[in-house]
Amino acid sequence: MYILGIETSCDETGVAIYHPERGLVAEKLHSQVVLHAAYGGVVPELASRDHVSRLLPLVREAVDEAGISLDDLTAVAYTAGPGLLGALLVGATFGRTLAWGLQIPAIAVHHMEAHLLAPLLGDHHRPDFPFVALLVSGGHTQLVLVREVGNYSLLGESVDDAAGEAFDKTAKLLGLGYPGGPQLAACALQGHSARFFFPRPMTDRPGLDFSFSGLKTHALTTIRRLAPLTNQDCADIACAFEDAVVDTLLIKCRRAVAATGVRDLVMAGGVAANQKLRRRMQELDPVRVCYPAPNLCTDNGGMIAYAGYLRHIRGEHATLTIDTKARWPITDLTRPT
C-alpha cells in the first residue's frame, strides 16, 4: 500500500509517499521563500503559479526515489484546506485528476489534522490517545483535545493574529529577513531578557483563547520609542517578544492539560520548531510533550500522506467534486455520535 501525499496550502510544495510498513519512502519539498522574500510575505497568486510548475516534477522524483511506478499507488491524498484557496485548488485538482486517471481513491486531507497527527509518524515519543494538541503556526494557534483520529474538540484558539503571524510581523518591524519567525528567534539569541518585559496576553483571565496582536503593537511602541535602533536594541526586543509568546503558550498548555487530565501533549506546526518553546515545554513534566520530526513541523507532504493513509483505512474517500476550503474548522471532522 503506497499513499501519495500532496501539500499546497500556502508557500511550500510538498510531495511524499507513505507505506504502512516502510514509513515515508520518499519526501520532496520545494520552498518558495526566495520567491516571496522580495515582497516581505506570501503573494497568493505567485504561490499558486509556482505550485503549478513544481508539482509534476516533484511527484516524478518522489516515485523514482520510492522505487515504484505510478501504477503502484493505492491512493492519492491532498490538502483540501484550510489555506490559500488558489494554492489549494492546484493540489486538489492535480490530486483528483491523478487519482481518477489511475482509477484509485482520492482523499481530501485537513491541513491542521495532518499537523496534529504528524508525531504519530515517529518511532519515539508517540503520543497516546487522548492527548491535547497545540497547533501553532503562521495561520493558526489552537488547543485541541484529540480523543482519537477524527474526534476533536476545540479548547481554545487565537482571537486575532496567530503566534507565527505575530512573529513574522514583529520581525518585519525590526527590519529582519523573511521568513520572520526563524530570523527573530536567531536575533533573540543575542538579546538580554531582563531589559524589556512584554505582556502575556489573556493569561490574567480564565480560558484557553489566545491573542497576539497586542504584543505586536507593544513591540511597535517600543521600537518607535528607541528609534533609531542599535543591533542590541533589536536583539533585546526580539528576546522580550519571544519570551512573551513562549510564556503565553506554556501557561495556556498547562491550563489545558489540567482541565482535560491528559498525560500527553502534542506540539505541531511551524512554530513548534522554535527551540526556546521546546525547552520551556519541558516544564509541563510529568506531562509528556511530543513533537514531530523537524522536517515534519513545517508544511510537508509526509504528514498529508500519513493522514491520508489513516483516512483511507477507515474507508473515507473524496468524491469527484473538487471541494477546497480556505477556512475549515477542525471540529467539522468530528462525526456526531
Secondary structure as UniProt FT lines:
FT   STRAND          3..7
FT   STRAND          12..19
FT   TURN            20..22
FT   STRAND          23..31
FT   HELIX           33..37
FT   TURN            38..40
FT   HELIX           44..66
FT   HELIX           70..72
FT   STRAND          75..81
FT   HELIX           85..102
FT   STRAND          106..110
FT   HELIX           111..117
FT   HELIX           118..121
FT   STRAND          131..136
FT   STRAND          141..148
FT   TURN            149..150
FT   STRAND          151..158
FT   HELIX           163..173
FT   TURN            174..175
FT   HELIX           180..188
FT   TURN            189..190
FT   TURN            193..195
FT   TURN            201..202
FT   HELIX           213..226
FT   HELIX           231..260
FT   STRAND          264..268
FT   HELIX           270..273
FT   HELIX           275..281
FT   HELIX           282..284
FT   TURN            285..286
FT   STRAND          288..290
FT   HELIX           294..296
FT   HELIX           301..312
FT   TURN            313..315
FT   HELIX           330..333
//
